[in-house]
Amino acid sequence: MTKRTRSTPRGDELTAAVLRHLRRAPNQEMALDALAAELGVDPLALQLLVERLHRRRLVIAPFVEPGQAGGAQLTQVGLAWLIAHEGGTPRDVPVAFQPATGRVRAEDEAARLPRAQVYGIRTRLDGD
């Protein structure tokens, strides 16, 4: 039995993999060295791809050292391209739509909300 190795993505599949990686942290620059190692792509080739995506305005590419994968930030154009490439719905659940696992607001932040003046704020001493 032969072991099948996953081939490295190319073309639109590599573009989608980069944009999907950047979508994990919206409005932040993410390093792409780990993605290059995960996909088995040469970091220099990934850097050149990021520069091409920057020219197409799919990502914002900061200055990077030559020979490294560098980093990038996803733009609205890149997000629209990725969703269209995935068939109109995201393949993975964006961070904004994931259910919260912990507290969303602290009590002191809830006190500043307008409805706190109408309904009041329940503290731990009131009902516990």
C-alpha positions as CSV (number, residue, x, y, z in Angstrom):
1,M,0.0,0.0,0.0
2,T,1.5,3.3,-1.0
3,K,1.2,6.4,1.1
4,R,-0.4,9.3,-0.8
5,T,1.1,12.7,-0.1
6,R,-0.9,15.8,-0.4
7,S,0.2,17.9,-3.3
8,T,1.0,21.6,-2.8
9,P,-1.9,23.9,-3.8
10,R,-1.4,26.1,-6.9
11,G,-3.1,28.9,-8.6
12,D,-6.5,29.8,-7.1
13,E,-6.3,27.1,-4.5
14,L,-3.1,28.6,-3.1
15,T,-4.7,32.0,-3.2
16,A,-7.8,30.7,-1.4
17,A,-5.6,29.0,1.2
18,V,-3.7,32.3,1.9
19,L,-6.9,34.3,2.2
20,R,-8.6,31.7,4.4
21,H,-5.5,31.8,6.7
22,L,-5.7,35.6,6.9
23,R,-9.5,35.5,7.6
24,R,-8.8,33.9,10.9
25,A,-7.7,37.2,12.4
26,P,-9.6,40.1,10.7
27,N,-8.0,43.5,10.7
28,Q,-4.6,42.2,11.8
29,E,-1.4,41.4,10.0
30,M,-0.6,37.7,10.2
31,A,2.7,36.0,9.6
32,L,2.6,33.5,6.8
33,D,5.7,31.5,7.7
34,A,3.6,28.8,9.5
35,L,1.3,28.6,6.5
36,A,4.2,28.1,4.1
37,A,5.5,25.2,6.3
38,E,2.0,23.8,6.6
39,L,1.3,23.8,2.9
40,G,4.8,22.7,1.9
41,V,5.3,25.9,-0.2
42,D,8.6,27.7,-0.6
43,P,8.5,30.9,1.6
44,L,9.9,32.9,-1.3
45,A,7.1,31.7,-3.6
46,L,4.5,32.6,-1.0
47,Q,6.0,36.0,-0.6
48,L,5.8,36.6,-4.4
49,L,2.1,35.4,-4.3
50,V,1.4,37.9,-1.5
51,E,2.9,40.7,-3.5
52,R,0.8,39.7,-6.6
53,L,-2.3,39.6,-4.3
54,H,-1.3,43.1,-3.0
55,R,-1.2,44.5,-6.5
56,R,-4.7,43.0,-7.1
57,R,-5.8,44.7,-3.7
58,L,-6.8,41.4,-2.2
59,V,-4.4,41.9,0.7
60,I,-2.3,44.6,2.4
61,A,1.3,43.6,2.3
62,P,3.8,45.3,4.7
63,F,7.4,45.5,3.9
64,V,9.0,42.1,4.3
65,E,12.6,40.8,4.3
66,P,13.5,39.0,1.1
67,G,13.4,35.2,1.4
68,Q,10.7,35.1,4.1
69,A,7.0,34.5,3.8
70,G,6.4,37.8,5.5
71,G,2.8,38.7,6.5
72,A,-0.3,40.3,5.1
73,Q,-3.7,41.6,6.1
74,L,-7.0,40.7,4.4
75,T,-9.0,43.4,2.6
76,Q,-12.7,43.6,1.8
77,V,-11.9,42.9,-1.8
78,G,-10.0,39.8,-0.8
79,L,-12.8,38.6,1.4
80,A,-15.4,39.1,-1.4
81,W,-13.1,37.1,-3.8
82,L,-12.7,34.3,-1.2
83,I,-16.5,34.0,-0.5
84,A,-17.2,34.0,-4.3
85,H,-14.5,31.4,-4.8
86,E,-16.1,29.2,-2.0
87,G,-19.5,29.3,-3.7
88,G,-21.2,32.3,-1.9
89,T,-20.8,31.0,1.7
90,P,-17.7,30.8,3.8
91,R,-16.1,27.3,4.1
92,D,-15.2,28.0,7.7
93,V,-17.2,30.0,10.2
94,P,-15.8,33.6,10.5
95,V,-14.8,34.8,13.9
96,A,-17.7,37.2,14.1
97,F,-20.3,34.4,13.8
98,Q,-18.7,32.0,16.2
99,P,-20.6,31.6,19.5
100,A,-18.9,33.1,22.5
101,T,-17.4,30.7,25.0
102,G,-16.9,33.1,27.8
103,R,-18.2,36.4,29.1
104,V,-18.9,38.9,26.3
105,R,-19.1,42.0,28.4
106,A,-17.8,42.9,31.8
107,E,-20.2,44.3,34.4
108,D,-18.6,47.7,34.4
109,E,-19.0,47.9,30.6
110,A,-22.7,46.8,30.9
111,A,-23.2,49.7,33.4
112,R,-22.4,52.2,30.6
113,L,-25.0,50.8,28.2
114,P,-28.2,52.9,27.9
115,R,-30.5,50.1,28.9
116,A,-28.7,49.9,32.3
117,Q,-30.3,53.2,33.2
118,V,-33.8,51.8,32.5
119,Y,-33.6,48.2,33.8
120,G,-30.8,48.5,36.3
121,I,-27.8,46.2,36.7
122,R,-28.0,42.9,38.5
123,T,-24.9,42.4,40.7
124,R,-23.8,39.1,42.2
125,L,-25.1,40.3,45.7
126,D,-28.6,41.0,44.4
127,G,-29.7,37.5,43.4
128,D,-27.0,35.1,44.4
